[in-house]
Amino acid sequence: MTGLSSRSPVVLTPPLNVNYSTTKHVSALSSNHAKANKYFIPASSRVPVVLVQVRSNIVPVQSAGCNWLRARNVKVDKDASGRARCSLITSSLAADMSIDSVQAVSKRLVDQSSFDRGDVAFILISGALVLYMVPGLAFLYSGLARRKSALSLIWVVAFSNAVVIFQWFFWGYSLAFSSTATNGFIGNLNHIGLKDVLGAASPGSPLIPELLYSFFQLEFACVTVGILMGGVAERGRVMPAMVFAFLWTTLVYCPIAMWAWGVGGWAFKWGVLDYAGGGPVEIASGVGGLAYSWVLGRRRQSELTNFRPHNVSMVVMGTFMLWLGWIGFNAGSAFGANLRAIVAAWNSNISAAMGGITWCLLDFRLEKKYTMVGFCSGTIAGLVAATPSSGFIPPWASVILGIVTGALCNYATKLKHLIYIDDALDLFAEHAVGGMIGLLFNGLFAADYIIALDNVNTAVPGGWIKHHYKQLYIQFAYICAVTAYTFVVTAAIAKFVDVVPGLGLRATEDGEVIGMDDDQIGEFAQDFIEVRRDFLAWTAPPQFGSRNQSQDVDIVHRGHRSSPLSSPEDIHVQNEKTDEAGEEVRHGGAGAGDVVERPRHQQPYPNQRQVPVLPLAPGVLDEREDSLASTRVHDNEKVGERQSDLSSV
């Protein structure tokens, strides 16, 4: 055969069992007839080829091209043998197809034969599990906050997820994983809008296509920003935080992801071991949250005292949703259904369990209580430490990792008091410190035989236990670089957004008092307003026989959550309160245990001289009442006068 006819039948699959005396191969990437005439045979099996068969009565065609053929009235019959997932067409009908038309089809077809469908399905499911971590974060944060700001934290986590999805599609993936970028710091815009991101082998692993890799990494970015949003707790405006989230993902997350995982990243080239995101995910979110809290400023002193989670059940639910998603997070980072993924899943569970046990026991040592919040906090700390290390260290090392992380992260919660930054949800102590510990453990316990279980990374030397001693200082330098860069750039972005007119990050003082739900959202996670409003319609009010009947006032008593009715000692007279600056501020609501004098014309029931609001069940009072209840009694005389009146409530 001396040449190719422009009307020769062709095929878009790797060659089948055919008579090679009558066949030639040409590259599907050939763009003109001259190249085709050279009978170029591609060297890589992953490159689609065109098989030209001039004498056979049938021509195999890739399944992906069947619809194209049917659209042109070409009869397509199924291949009985099913070889190479091909279909058969008669050469007489295929003869109407020119080389140019087939090459046009080949550009639209993607060779997926090099990817195992089990690996592809596994990573797709793992990505869905990582997405499941987003509502887990939302419920965790909501349960940890006061009730008056619970829904605002769910909102910022959910809305930031949507913001990051657009950012990652628009330019986030390109900035983090462009294989053509050479500066080692940040990617370029070659893949803006996911341009040309389809079936090529991913930059992270040859086991999965790049389109799937971009989806999996999208969920990592969403979870990272969701963690960061904990810095908004109880005092931050929600919409300016979304502007900040877009800029932060672009200028902080994408560069650090490029350092650790990009083929041109300086940390990747240097040999840093960061399995699933100790730097880009954990340190970046923890240190970023600390910087954001620093820019926001501390909450009011009354908000810092008597602070406790409003719903521990939501904390537990969020923790176990995160645990489930974290299995996909870490196991999926092996980028295939292989033994390394299973080791990562085991390490994640072991580290989480030991972290939870350690933290809970430390809390018992101090408080003589086995706290549920303590167990959940330790569990999350263990999972955080497993993020960078679960695919590198053997399972026995994860036992040590969980214990060390649970203890150090527990003590790290005290750091915010030393540096005077109001990190309300302990993002730095949980995520930044946990991520640092996990990265350092890679320098000590990384094992080459664990890393090689994916059959891809077979030349990684490991850490100290494999006598690769310099790995520890490589890990330490990487931690310092990520920490410094994240804090400085995050603070700069937050300051910039804060000075833009209309984008101030902090809510007003009145907004903090009434809560972010009322101030920013207008809805509530748990709305008890109707119960309070209608309670008197169900219950006849008790009568008082004291001197207050002769006064033109109305006494309202609300019990403290710690007991069905507050004792006289718990009752506070609080019409005015002194703030931190010494100025008297009048607040529009009664706190727990307060006695409020209401003018008679404001009584909800004009025919009643005394209208008591009976105490609700523990756990349902407004957290604003807790903060006001902690204020010192300024008028002991008034308290004594009213004790007999309130004893019948």
C-alpha positions, 0 to 999 in steps of 0.5 A: 500500500503506497498511499491513503485514499481520501475515501478510505474507511477508518477507525478511531480505536487502538488496533484490533486483531487485523491483517497487518499486511493490509493496515497502516496506523496514523495519528488521530492528532494528525491535522492534514493529509500529508502527515497521514501519508507518512503512516505515523505510529504514535509511541504512547498507547494512550494516544488515540490512533486511526486504523486504516483497513483497505481490504476488509469488509468490516471496519471497527469503529469506537463506540463514541463515534456511533452516534456521529455515524448514525446521524449520517445514515450509516448503519451501525451493527453491534460487534458480537465479540465486543472486542475493544468496545467497538461497533462494526460498519460495512466498508461500503457505507464507511467509504463515504467518509473522508479522512478529513471528516473522520479526523474531525470526529477524532478530535471530539472523541476521548480515549478512555481506555487507559482509565480503569472504570473502577478507579473513576467511579471510586473517585467520583463517589469520594468527591461526593463524600467530600461535598457531604463535609460541607453541611457537616461543617455547617451543623458543627459550627451552628451547634457550637455557636450561641442560638442567636447566631446559629443560622448565620454560620450555616448560611456562610458555609452554604453560600461560600460553597456556591461561591467557590464552585464558580471560582473554581470553574472560572479560574481556580482550577487553572490557577492551581493546576495548570501543567504549563505554568513554570513559575512554581508559585501559581498557575496560569489561565490556560484552563480558564473556564475548564478549557481543554480539561477533559480526558487527558491524564490528570496532573495529580495521577495518571489513574484518572482523567483530568476532568474528574481530577478537577471535580475532586479538587473542587470539593477540597477547595469548598471544604477549605473555605467552609472551615475558614468561614468559622472566623465569622462567628457571632460578629461578622457580616455575611455578604462581605465575607463572601467577597472575601471568600472569592478573593481568598480562594484566588490569592491564598488557596490556589497558590498553596495548592500549586506549591504542594500538588502542581507539577511545577510547584516549588514544594512539589519539586522539593519533595514535600510530603503532603498527602491530602492537604495539610498545607492548602486545606488545614494550615491555610484554613486555620491560620486564615481563620485566625487572621480573619478573626484578628481583623474582625476584632474581639467580641464584646466582653459580655459575649466572651463570658458564659459562652457555650454551645447552644446545641450539642446534638448538632455538634455530634451530628456535624462531627460524624458527617465530617468523619464520613466525608473525611474517609472519601477525602483521604481515601480518594486522595490515592486517586484509585481503588487501591491498597493505598486508599484503604490504608488512608481510610484506616489511618483516618479512623485510627487517628480520629478515634485516638484523638477523641479519646485523648481530648475527652480524658484531658477534659475530664482531668480538669472538669471531672466530666466526660464532655461530648464536645471534647470528644468531638473536638478531639475526633476532628483534630485527629482527622485533621492530622490524618489529612496530610499523613494518612497516605504516607505513614503505617497504621501503627504510627496513626495511634501515636499521631492521634494521641499527640494531636488530641493533647497538643490541640487541646492545649493549643486552644489556650493560645488565643488568650495569649495572643488576644485574638478572638478565634471563637471556634478554635480554627487555629488550634484544631486545623492549623496545629493539627495540620502541622503535626500531621506534616511533621509526622510525615518527616518522621514516619513516612514509609516508602512501602505505604506510598508505593501501594498505589503502583504509581509513586514507587520512588518516594524515599519516606521519612526518618524511619527509612533513614531519609533524615532531611525530610523533616526539615523539608516539612518544617520549612514548608509549614513555615512558608504556608503559615507566614504566607497565609496569615499575611495575605489573608489579613491583607485581603480582609483589611482591603475588603473591610475598607471598601464602602459597604463591605465592612466585615464587622456587624454593628454593636446592636447587631451583636447583641440581638444576634447575627441571625436577626441582624443579617439573615432574618430567620432563625435556626430554632425559633421560639418567638411564637412560644414566648408570644403565646404562652400567656394565652395558655396559662393564667398568670399568678397574682402578686400581693406586694406593693408592686400592685400599687405601682404603675409597672409590670414585672417580668421574670425569666428563669435561668436555663440551669434550673426550672425557676431562678432562685432569688439570688440569681435575680438581677436588676438590669436596666442599664449596663456598663460596656468596656469603655465605661459608658452606660448602654441601654439594651432592649431585652431582658436577660436570664434572671433579670427583672425588668420594669415595663411602663404600664402602657406597654403591657401586652394585656392592659387589664393585668397589672403583673404579667410574668413570663414563666421560664422555658425548658432548659436549653431554649432561652436566648443566648443573649439572656445568658450574656446579660445574666452574667452581669453583676448586681448593681442594686441589691436593695431592689433585689431584696424588695422583689424577692417576696414578690417573685417567690410565687413564680 
